[in-house]
Amino acid sequence: MTDLFADTGKMVSLDRQIACVTRELAMRRRVYPAWIKAKRMTQAAADTEIAAMEAVLATLQRVQVAEANYAERLASLKTEVPDGQ
């Protein structure tokens, strides 16, 4: 698999990814109506693209919640196990 961040050497945090997708959705909602009016895009295509980006956002948000739940569970397990065992 190709390393998407090979050039930067840095991972992009989930918070940053969510913010980027949120901005992209806002831009599409702002721009697409003019594109539809200019016949540069159909309403159906706009709806499909926005739905896809909303799905990306929802996926990232679910991953973020799952990571938080995992971290909480891991922390609780560490407190349940006495030192030295």
N, C-alpha and C positions, 0 to 999 in steps of 0.2 A: 504494500500500500504506500502511496506517495505521502511524504510528510508535508502537510499544507503549510507548516510554519518553518520550513527548513531555512529560509532566507533570514528570518528574524531570530531564530533560536529561542523564541518565547512562545508560550502557550497563551491563548486568549481566554480570559476568565469567563465563566458563565454570566456573571453580571454584565460584562462588556458585550458579550454576544447578545444577551437579551436587550440591552440598550440599543445596540445596532439594529436589530430586527424591529424593535419598536419604532425607531426613527424611520426605517425603510417603509414600514406600514403607513406611517403618517404621511410620508412623501407620496406614496402611491395613491392614498386617498385624496391627496391634494391635487395631484397631477393627472390622474386617469380621467376625471370628468372632462377636462379640456381635450385630452387625446381622443376620447370617444366622440366628442362634438366635432373634432377635426377629422373624424373617420380614420384616425391613425391606429385605433384599437376598437374592438367591439366591446359591448357591455359584457357579453359572455366571457370574453378573454380577460377583461378586467376583474370580473367576479372570480374567475378561476385563479388568477394570479394572487389576488388578495386572500382568497381562501387558503392557498398553499402557504403563503407567508404567515397567516394566522396559525396554521398547523405547525409551522416551524417554531413560532413563538410558544405555543402550547407545549410542544415537546421539550424545548429548553427549560421552560418553567417546571415541568414534571421532573426533569433531571435534577434541577436545582433543589426541589423539595425532597427528592429521593436522597440526594447527597446530604442534605441537612438531617434527615431522619437517620441515615446511616451513621453520621458523625455523633448524633445524640445517643444512639444505641451503643456505639463503640465506647463512648465515654461512660455510659451507665454500666457496661460490662467491666470496665476497668475498675470502677468503684466497688463492684460486687465481688471481685476476686481479691482475696487478701494477698499482701506482698509475700513473696517467697513460695508461692504455690503455682 
